[in-house]
Amino acid sequence: MIIHLKIAGGLLVLLAALHVGFPRYFRWRQEFASLSLINRQMMYFHTFFLALVVLLMGVLCLLSAEDLANTHLGHQIDLGLALFWMIRLLLQFFGYSPVHWRGKRFDTLIHVLFSILWLYLTLIFLVESGVFAN
């Protein structure tokens, strides 16, 4: 399963990099124009720190896959990561309105692909945490 931790790590690094394009893709300059300075800055800074956390998760998986798979502390970290991604998966269906993707081919594809990614990450980290071990 170490290979899956490394795959997850690579995917997380890519996901973190995607955040760089969020302001342009989602037209934040126009969308946030009416927000107060503090709210606008919070959106940018929280996005930066979320991307940083995702990047660090990825680096952890890439550089410490064996420790995550074979130590008690690693299993505890895996369980925490599984819970993080499980909550993200649930939010994909119960937090975001289907209005954002339903009936839109590209947006539906993105919704499905990211749902699969959140599920994959959840399962990899759950399995590695030892939750399913006898």
C-alpha positions in Angstrom: 0.0 0.0 0.0 3.0 2.3 0.2 2.6 2.9 -3.5 -0.9 4.2 -2.9 0.4 6.6 -0.3 3.0 7.9 -2.8 0.3 8.2 -5.5 -1.9 10.1 -3.0 1.1 12.3 -2.2 1.6 13.2 -5.9 -2.1 13.9 -6.4 -2.1 16.2 -3.3 0.9 18.1 -4.6 -1.0 18.6 -7.9 -4.1 19.6 -6.1 -2.2 22.2 -4.1 -0.7 23.6 -7.3 -4.2 23.9 -8.8 -5.1 26.5 -6.1 -2.7 29.0 -7.8 -5.2 29.3 -10.6 -8.3 29.7 -8.5 -8.4 33.6 -8.4 -8.3 33.8 -12.2 -10.5 30.9 -13.0 -13.2 31.9 -10.5 -12.8 35.6 -11.3 -12.1 36.6 -7.7 -11.1 40.2 -8.7 -14.6 40.9 -10.0 -16.4 38.6 -7.5 -14.7 40.0 -4.4 -14.8 43.7 -5.5 -17.8 44.4 -3.2 -16.3 42.7 -0.2 -14.6 44.6 2.6 -10.8 44.5 2.6 -10.7 42.0 5.5 -13.1 39.6 3.9 -11.3 39.7 0.6 -7.9 39.1 2.3 -9.4 36.3 4.4 -10.5 34.5 1.2 -7.0 34.8 -0.3 -5.2 33.9 2.8 -7.4 31.0 3.7 -7.1 29.6 0.2 -3.3 30.0 0.5 -3.2 28.1 3.8 -5.5 25.4 2.6 -3.2 24.9 -0.4 -0.2 24.9 1.9 -1.8 22.2 4.1 -2.7 20.1 1.1 0.9 20.5 -0.3 2.4 19.5 3.1 0.1 16.4 3.2 1.4 15.5 -0.2 5.0 16.0 0.7 4.4 13.9 3.9 3.0 11.1 1.8 5.8 11.2 -0.7 8.7 11.4 1.8 7.3 9.4 4.7 5.1 6.8 3.2 6.9 3.9 5.0 6.4 5.6 8.4 2.8 6.4 7.6 2.2 2.7 6.8 4.3 1.0 9.5 4.3 3.1 12.7 1.6 3.8 15.3 2.1 7.5 14.9 1.8 7.0 11.1 -1.5 5.2 11.6 -2.8 8.0 13.8 -1.9 10.6 11.1 -3.5 8.4 8.5 -6.7 8.3 10.5 -6.7 12.1 10.8 -6.1 12.5 7.1 -8.9 10.0 6.4 -11.3 12.0 8.5 -10.2 15.2 6.7 -10.9 13.8 3.3 -14.1 12.0 4.3 -15.5 15.3 5.5 -14.4 16.9 2.2 -16.2 14.1 0.3 -19.4 14.6 2.3 -19.3 18.3 1.6 -19.0 17.6 -2.1 -22.5 16.2 -1.9 -24.1 17.9 1.1 -22.3 21.3 1.2 -22.2 22.4 -2.4 -25.5 22.9 -4.3 -25.9 20.7 -7.4 -26.8 23.9 -9.2 -23.1 24.4 -9.6 -22.6 21.3 -11.8 -25.9 19.7 -12.8 -26.7 20.0 -16.5 -23.2 21.3 -17.2 -21.0 18.8 -18.9 -17.6 20.1 -17.9 -18.7 21.0 -14.3 -20.3 17.6 -13.9 -17.1 15.9 -15.0 -15.1 17.9 -12.5 -17.6 17.1 -9.8 -17.3 13.4 -10.5 -13.5 13.4 -10.8 -13.1 15.2 -7.6 -15.6 13.0 -5.8 -13.6 10.0 -6.9 -10.4 11.7 -5.7 -11.9 12.5 -2.3 -13.1 8.9 -2.0 -9.8 7.5 -3.1 -7.9 9.6 -0.5 -10.4 8.7 2.2 -10.1 5.0 1.5 -6.3 5.0 1.2 -5.8 6.7 4.5 -8.5 4.6 6.3 -6.9 1.4 5.1 -3.4 2.6 6.1 -4.7 3.7 9.5 -5.4 0.1 10.4 -9.2 0.7 11.0 -10.0 -2.4 8.9 -7.2 -4.5 10.5 -8.2 -7.6 12.5 
